[in-house]
Amino acid sequence: MAETRKVLEAMQPVFKEALGLIRQACDQHQTVILRYNNDADGISGGLAIEKTLYAFDCNKIYASQNNSAFYEAGSALRDLNFLRGSRGLVIIVDCGANAESVEGLKIAKAAGNKILVIDHHPTKVNMKDLAHCYCAPFEFGGSSEIPAGYLACQVARLSGKVDAKQISELEMVSCAGDKSHAVTPNDDAKRKALVLDYACTYMNAPNNLEFYEQVLEDSKLLLTIYSQVNGLLEEIGKIGSEKARKVKIGKVNVNFANISSWSKRGGFPSSGKACGVIHDHLKSQKPGEPIVTFGYGGKTISVRANTEAQQAGFSANKLITALKEEMPEAIESGGGHDVAASIKVRKDHGKIVLAEIEKQLEKMLK
């Protein structure tokens, strides 16, 4: 936490820059496009930014959930259509800082819009060429451990116009959702994060941040959803961890779990969530040992690893880079964090990609 505070202090100039773009758009009565990632971290950040916009009397807000980590060309064109030729501010929270978003960002910027990206995913893209303000921890001694929603909350806090208690609650939900230690979330924040992860799976209409806020404030509804979802995840974690294929590569316990029976396209849990709960169960069985879990099914392979595995040499991003180089015909896209990532494979290539993953791990972890 001391390290987080140090990073946040160093980031004050970029937070001020982000807030300046927001104030300018509000003062000029411009339309603001607010895109946020479809998880608890992204939603928390979206809510923090929306509260900031309202605090500056912005009444032209188009909030839209981004159901992928990419700000694609199609998304940019839909945003331009909504703007109807006017120039505005495009804010992207918890996504957009990746190679797959370059085309979309270029389109939005070329149309004369200001671009603000708040993200914490590692990237090799020069975001300063694509965004007027890129709010990320990496250039300030930080890492992806500091969630995007938490960063967005710092912008809101800096405004001095958003209720401090609400911001603190959103910070905890953001960290609970991404399992970050930037702040220690309480049990209430953990419940809220899980419920948001569930609710966002079925929401893709614009302007649904108000719905999420209603869910968070309705304690009875929140508890009802949480009880159902938590029971389902406990079952998945137990059965999935029992059936997972387990191998030892170097010092690392590597697990391969078939999640296709639980993770359905457009439903809950997502492949990442299913992989995550199985990974947590496997970690609890071998506390302190390096654990990596691959959850596969359909066209997606999700990756989860603990800190011990990272210290033993595992990096999901390095693995994905190697896969793209070795078998570009099989990999559609991939990326994320070193300990939490996803790989999208082309149809009928799942088995050969899993086999190649084991080969690459032999090299990485030897």
Backbone torsions as a table, in degrees:
resi	resn	phi	psi	omega
1	MET	NA	-34.3	177.4
2	ALA	-63.8	-39.3	177.9
3	GLU	-64.3	-39.9	178.6
4	THR	-61.1	-44.6	179.4
5	ARG	-60.2	-39.7	179.7
6	LYS	-63.8	-42.3	178.7
7	VAL	-65.0	-43.9	-179.3
8	LEU	-62.6	-37.5	177.0
9	GLU	-63.3	-42.5	179.4
10	ALA	-67.1	-26.1	-177.2
11	MET	-87.3	-1.2	-177.5
12	GLN	-52.6	-42.4	178.6
13	PRO	-60.1	-39.0	-179.4
14	VAL	-74.6	-31.6	173.8
15	PHE	-63.4	-41.8	178.4
16	LYS	-64.5	-38.3	178.1
17	GLU	-63.8	-43.5	178.5
18	ALA	-62.4	-45.4	179.2
19	LEU	-64.0	-34.9	178.0
20	GLY	-62.4	-41.0	177.1
21	LEU	-63.3	-40.9	179.6
22	ILE	-64.4	-46.8	-179.5
23	ARG	-63.2	-41.2	-179.8
24	GLN	-61.8	-44.6	179.6
25	ALA	-63.1	-40.4	179.6
26	CYS	-68.4	-43.5	-179.5
27	ASP	-63.2	-32.7	-178.5
28	GLN	-92.9	7.7	177.6
29	HIS	55.9	39.3	178.6
30	GLN	-85.0	159.0	173.3
31	THR	-78.7	138.0	178.6
32	VAL	-113.9	122.8	173.0
33	ILE	-91.7	122.4	-179.3
34	LEU	-117.8	107.1	178.1
35	ARG	-108.5	131.4	-177.4
36	TYR	-134.0	147.1	-176.8
37	ASN	-69.4	153.9	-174.1
38	ASN	-87.8	63.9	170.2
39	ASP	-154.8	177.2	-175.0
40	ALA	-60.1	-37.3	178.9
41	ASP	-64.9	-49.3	-179.6
42	GLY	-63.2	-41.1	-179.7
43	ILE	-66.8	-41.4	177.8
44	SER	-58.8	-45.0	178.2
45	GLY	-65.1	-40.1	177.8
46	GLY	-61.1	-43.3	178.9
47	LEU	-64.2	-40.5	179.8
48	ALA	-63.3	-43.5	179.9
49	ILE	-69.7	-40.1	178.9
50	GLU	-61.7	-41.6	178.1
51	LYS	-62.0	-36.9	178.4
52	THR	-66.6	-42.3	178.5
53	LEU	-61.8	-45.1	178.9
54	TYR	-64.2	-35.2	179.9
55	ALA	-63.8	-27.1	177.2
56	PHE	-98.7	21.1	174.1
57	ASP	61.7	33.3	174.5
58	CYS	-81.9	122.8	-179.3
59	ASN	-117.2	13.2	177.5
60	LYS	-120.9	75.0	-177.3
61	ILE	-116.5	127.4	174.6
62	TYR	-114.1	98.5	-179.0
63	ALA	-94.0	131.9	-176.6
64	SER	-142.9	127.5	177.7
65	GLN	-71.8	133.3	178.1
66	ASN	-99.1	111.4	-174.4
67	ASN	-88.4	25.8	170.4
68	SER	-153.0	172.1	-179.8
69	ALA	-82.0	1.6	-172.3
70	PHE	-112.4	142.5	169.6
71	TYR	-99.7	87.8	-171.3
72	GLU	-81.7	168.6	-178.7
73	ALA	-57.0	-39.4	179.3
74	GLY	-62.0	-39.1	177.8
75	SER	-64.5	-43.5	179.9
76	ALA	-62.7	-41.8	-179.5
77	LEU	-66.6	-38.0	176.3
78	ARG	-64.5	-37.0	177.6
79	ASP	-65.7	-41.6	178.4
80	LEU	-64.0	-37.6	177.8
81	ASN	-62.8	-39.5	178.6
82	PHE	-67.4	-36.2	-179.4
83	LEU	-70.8	-19.5	176.2
84	ARG	54.2	44.4	175.1
85	GLY	87.1	-12.2	178.6
86	SER	-83.0	161.8	178.7
87	ARG	-100.6	138.4	-177.4
88	GLY	-143.1	-159.7	178.5
89	LEU	-117.5	126.0	176.5
90	VAL	-104.8	117.6	179.4
91	ILE	-111.2	126.8	-178.2
92	ILE	-121.6	122.0	-174.6
93	VAL	-116.7	124.5	174.1
94	ASP	70.4	24.1	174.7
95	CYS	-167.0	175.2	173.2
96	GLY	96.5	-16.5	-178.5
97	ALA	-96.3	69.0	-178.4
98	ASN	-157.7	166.1	-176.4
99	ALA	-61.6	-33.1	-178.1
100	GLU	-69.5	-13.8	-178.4
101	SER	-99.2	-5.9	-174.1
102	VAL	-58.0	-47.7	-177.7
103	GLU	-61.2	-44.9	-180.0
104	GLY	-63.5	-42.4	179.4
105	LEU	-64.3	-40.2	178.9
106	LYS	-63.1	-40.3	179.8
107	ILE	-64.6	-48.0	-178.9
108	ALA	-62.4	-39.2	-179.1
109	LYS	-72.5	-39.8	-179.1
110	ALA	-62.4	-26.3	179.6
111	ALA	-79.4	1.5	176.0
112	GLY	95.6	9.9	-179.8
113	ASN	-86.9	148.9	170.5
114	LYS	-81.9	144.3	-176.5
115	ILE	-121.7	126.6	174.5
116	LEU	-122.1	117.6	178.7
117	VAL	-113.6	123.7	175.7
118	ILE	-115.8	106.9	-173.6
119	ASP	-147.0	161.8	179.2
120	HIS	-133.4	13.7	177.5
121	HIS	-85.4	134.6	178.5
122	PRO	-58.0	142.1	-178.9
123	THR	-145.7	151.2	173.5
124	LYS	-102.5	0.1	-178.8
125	VAL	-81.1	139.0	174.6
126	ASN	-78.7	90.7	-174.1
127	MET	-69.0	-21.7	-179.6
128	LYS	-66.1	-22.9	176.7
129	ASP	-81.8	-15.5	-173.5
130	LEU	-109.1	-27.2	-176.6
131	ALA	-122.2	144.8	175.8
132	HIS	-70.3	-28.1	175.2
133	CYS	-145.3	123.7	178.5
134	TYR	-116.1	111.5	-174.2
135	CYS	-103.7	98.4	-177.6
136	ALA	-146.6	153.7	-172.3
137	PRO	-81.7	-12.9	-165.9
138	PHE	-65.4	-36.8	-178.4
139	GLU	-79.8	0.0	-176.4
140	PHE	-120.1	23.4	178.2
141	GLY	82.8	8.6	-179.1
142	GLY	-100.2	-178.5	-179.3
143	SER	-138.9	-178.0	179.4
144	SER	-69.5	-3.0	175.3
145	GLU	-62.4	-24.6	177.8
146	ILE	-91.4	109.6	-173.1
147	PRO	-68.8	157.4	179.7
148	ALA	-64.1	-39.3	178.5
149	GLY	-61.4	-37.7	178.0
150	TYR	-65.3	-40.0	177.3
151	LEU	-64.8	-42.5	178.5
152	ALA	-61.3	-35.9	178.4
153	CYS	-64.4	-31.1	178.6
154	GLN	-68.8	-35.2	175.6
155	VAL	-65.0	-44.4	178.9
156	ALA	-63.2	-41.8	-179.3
157	ARG	-63.7	-38.7	-178.8
158	LEU	-63.7	-27.6	-178.9
159	SER	-63.8	-28.5	-177.7
160	GLY	72.3	8.1	-175.5
161	LYS	-114.1	-6.4	-177.8
162	VAL	-107.2	138.1	-177.4
163	ASP	-53.5	123.5	-175.3
164	ALA	-62.5	-35.9	179.7
165	LYS	-65.7	-42.3	178.1
166	GLN	-61.7	-41.6	179.6
167	ILE	-64.2	-42.7	178.8
168	SER	-60.6	-40.1	178.9
169	GLU	-65.6	-41.9	179.0
170	LEU	-66.7	-36.0	176.4
171	GLU	-59.2	-44.8	-178.8
172	MET	-67.6	-39.7	178.4
173	VAL	-63.9	-42.4	177.5
174	SER	-57.6	-48.7	-178.6
175	CYS	-68.8	-35.8	176.7
176	ALA	-64.5	-41.8	-178.8
177	GLY	-63.1	-39.9	-178.4
178	ASP	-100.2	9.6	179.2
179	LYS	52.7	44.7	179.8
180	SER	-95.6	152.2	177.9
181	HIS	-105.3	17.8	177.7
182	ALA	-58.1	-40.0	166.2
183	VAL	-136.9	159.8	179.8
184	THR	-92.7	109.9	-178.8
185	PRO	-73.5	144.3	174.7
186	ASN	-84.3	176.3	-176.6
187	ASP	-62.7	-35.1	179.2
188	ASP	-63.0	-42.7	178.9
189	ALA	-64.9	-37.6	178.6
190	LYS	-64.8	-41.3	178.0
191	ARG	-63.8	-44.9	-179.3
192	LYS	-62.6	-40.3	179.7
193	ALA	-62.3	-43.6	179.8
194	LEU	-64.8	-41.9	179.6
195	VAL	-64.9	-39.7	177.1
196	LEU	-64.2	-42.7	177.6
197	ASP	-59.1	-36.9	178.3
198	TYR	-71.0	-50.9	-174.5
199	ALA	-62.8	-39.0	-174.8
200	CYS	-69.8	-18.4	177.7
201	THR	-61.2	-30.7	-174.8
202	TYR	-107.3	6.7	-178.1
203	MET	-115.5	126.4	174.2
204	ASN	-141.7	3.8	178.6
205	ALA	-76.4	152.4	177.4
206	PRO	-63.8	161.4	171.9
207	ASN	57.8	38.7	-179.9
208	ASN	-101.5	12.7	175.5
209	LEU	-63.0	-33.4	178.3
210	GLU	-61.2	-38.7	178.2
211	PHE	-63.0	-44.9	179.8
212	TYR	-61.3	-39.8	179.2
213	GLU	-64.4	-38.5	178.2
214	GLN	-63.6	-41.1	178.9
215	VAL	-62.9	-43.6	-178.7
216	LEU	-64.7	-30.3	-176.9
217	GLU	-89.2	-14.9	-179.0
218	ASP	-94.5	94.8	-173.0
219	SER	-61.4	-36.5	-179.7
220	LYS	-67.7	-46.7	178.5
221	LEU	-63.8	-42.5	-179.2
222	LEU	-58.8	-47.2	-177.8
223	LEU	-67.5	-37.1	179.0
224	THR	-63.0	-48.1	179.5
225	ILE	-64.3	-44.4	-177.4
226	TYR	-59.7	-44.8	-177.7
227	SER	-60.0	-42.8	-179.4
228	GLN	-68.1	-46.7	-175.8
229	VAL	-68.9	-41.5	-178.8
230	ASN	-63.3	-39.3	177.5
231	GLY	-62.3	-41.7	178.7
232	LEU	-63.1	-45.2	-177.7
233	LEU	-67.1	-34.9	177.2
234	GLU	-63.3	-39.6	178.3
235	GLU	-65.5	-44.7	179.5
236	ILE	-61.7	-44.6	-179.5
237	GLY	-60.9	-42.3	-177.9
238	LYS	-68.4	-52.4	-176.7
239	ILE	-69.3	-43.5	-178.1
240	GLY	-62.6	-39.5	-180.0
241	SER	-69.9	-32.1	178.7
242	GLU	-70.3	-38.3	-175.0
243	LYS	-89.1	-10.6	-177.0
244	ALA	-62.6	141.6	174.1
245	ARG	-80.2	129.8	-172.7
246	LYS	-118.1	129.1	176.9
247	VAL	-134.3	155.8	177.1
248	LYS	-110.0	120.2	177.9
249	ILE	-120.6	113.2	-172.1
250	GLY	63.5	-126.5	178.0
251	LYS	-98.7	3.6	-171.1
252	VAL	-102.0	133.2	173.7
253	ASN	-83.4	113.8	-177.1
254	VAL	-109.1	131.5	-176.3
255	ASN	-123.6	140.5	176.7
256	PHE	-121.9	113.2	-175.7
257	ALA	-115.8	126.5	175.5
258	ASN	-80.3	112.0	-175.6
259	ILE	-107.5	10.5	-173.9
260	SER	-63.1	-28.1	-178.5
261	SER	-75.5	-17.7	-179.7
262	TRP	-106.5	-38.8	-173.9
263	SER	-94.7	106.3	178.6
264	LYS	-108.6	144.5	-179.0
265	ARG	-57.2	125.7	178.1
266	GLY	82.1	3.5	-178.8
267	GLY	-120.0	178.4	178.8
268	PHE	-108.9	139.6	0.8
269	PRO	-83.4	157.9	172.6
270	SER	-67.5	166.0	179.2
271	SER	-61.0	-37.4	178.9
272	GLY	-65.4	-41.7	179.7
273	LYS	-66.7	-43.4	179.1
274	ALA	-62.4	-44.4	178.2
275	CYS	-62.2	-40.5	-178.2
276	GLY	-62.3	-43.4	-177.9
277	VAL	-72.0	-33.9	175.4
278	ILE	-65.9	-42.6	177.8
279	HIS	-59.3	-42.4	179.6
280	ASP	-62.8	-40.3	178.0
281	HIS	-64.7	-42.2	179.9
282	LEU	-65.8	-37.3	176.9
283	LYS	-62.5	-40.9	-177.4
284	SER	-65.4	-23.2	-179.9
285	GLN	-80.2	-22.6	-179.2
286	LYS	-135.7	66.8	-176.6
287	PRO	-59.0	134.7	177.4
288	GLY	85.5	-9.0	-179.9
289	GLU	-94.0	151.6	178.0
290	PRO	-70.4	126.5	-176.2
291	ILE	-130.1	132.3	171.6
292	VAL	-127.9	135.3	-179.6
293	THR	-127.4	131.4	174.3
294	PHE	-111.8	120.5	176.0
295	GLY	-104.3	119.9	-174.7
296	TYR	-122.7	152.3	179.5
297	GLY	166.9	133.0	-177.8
298	GLY	66.2	-132.3	-177.5
299	LYS	-100.7	7.7	-174.6
300	THR	-120.8	136.6	170.9
301	ILE	-120.2	118.2	178.6
302	SER	-97.3	147.2	-176.0
303	VAL	-126.2	132.1	174.2
304	ARG	-135.5	140.2	179.0
305	ALA	-144.4	154.2	176.2
306	ASN	-97.3	173.6	-177.4
307	THR	-60.7	-37.0	-179.7
308	GLU	-62.0	-37.5	177.9
309	ALA	-67.7	-39.9	177.7
310	GLN	-62.2	-41.9	178.9
311	GLN	-67.0	-24.9	178.6
312	ALA	-84.2	0.1	175.6
313	GLY	113.9	-1.0	-178.5
314	PHE	-79.9	137.3	174.0
315	SER	-144.4	116.3	179.7
316	ALA	-62.6	-38.6	-178.9
317	ASN	-66.7	-39.8	176.7
318	LYS	-66.0	-37.9	177.5
319	LEU	-62.9	-45.8	-178.9
320	ILE	-64.3	-40.4	177.1
321	THR	-60.2	-44.0	179.4
322	ALA	-64.0	-39.9	178.8
323	LEU	-64.8	-42.0	179.3
324	LYS	-62.4	-37.4	179.9
325	GLU	-74.0	-38.8	-175.0
326	GLU	-78.2	-37.7	-175.8
327	MET	-141.8	66.1	-178.1
328	PRO	-61.3	-25.5	-180.0
329	GLU	-71.4	-16.1	-176.0
330	ALA	-103.4	-21.9	-175.3
331	ILE	-102.0	120.4	178.7
332	GLU	-82.5	-46.0	177.9
333	SER	-166.4	172.0	178.2
334	GLY	176.4	153.4	178.7
335	GLY	162.1	-175.9	-179.2
336	GLY	141.0	-136.2	178.8
337	HIS	-105.9	168.1	178.9
338	ASP	-66.2	-22.7	-178.9
339	VAL	-115.2	1.0	178.6
340	ALA	-155.7	111.3	-175.3
341	ALA	-151.0	175.8	176.7
342	SER	-142.4	152.0	179.9
343	ILE	-127.5	128.1	175.6
344	LYS	-103.0	120.9	-177.4
345	VAL	-105.8	155.5	178.6
346	ARG	-75.0	158.0	-175.4
347	LYS	-53.6	135.0	177.0
348	ASP	68.0	16.8	179.3
349	HIS	-109.5	3.4	-174.6
350	GLY	-57.9	-46.6	-175.8
351	LYS	-65.0	-42.5	-177.9
352	ILE	-71.3	-29.9	176.7
353	VAL	-68.9	-42.4	178.0
354	LEU	-61.4	-39.4	178.1
355	ALA	-64.9	-40.3	179.4
356	GLU	-68.3	-34.1	177.2
357	ILE	-58.2	-44.4	179.4
358	GLU	-62.4	-40.2	178.5
359	LYS	-62.3	-44.5	-179.1
360	GLN	-66.6	-35.3	178.6
361	LEU	-67.2	-33.6	176.6
362	GLU	-60.5	-37.9	178.4
363	LYS	-73.7	-42.7	-174.4
364	MET	-69.7	-37.5	-170.3
365	LEU	-108.1	9.5	-177.1
366	LYS	-66.9	NA	NA
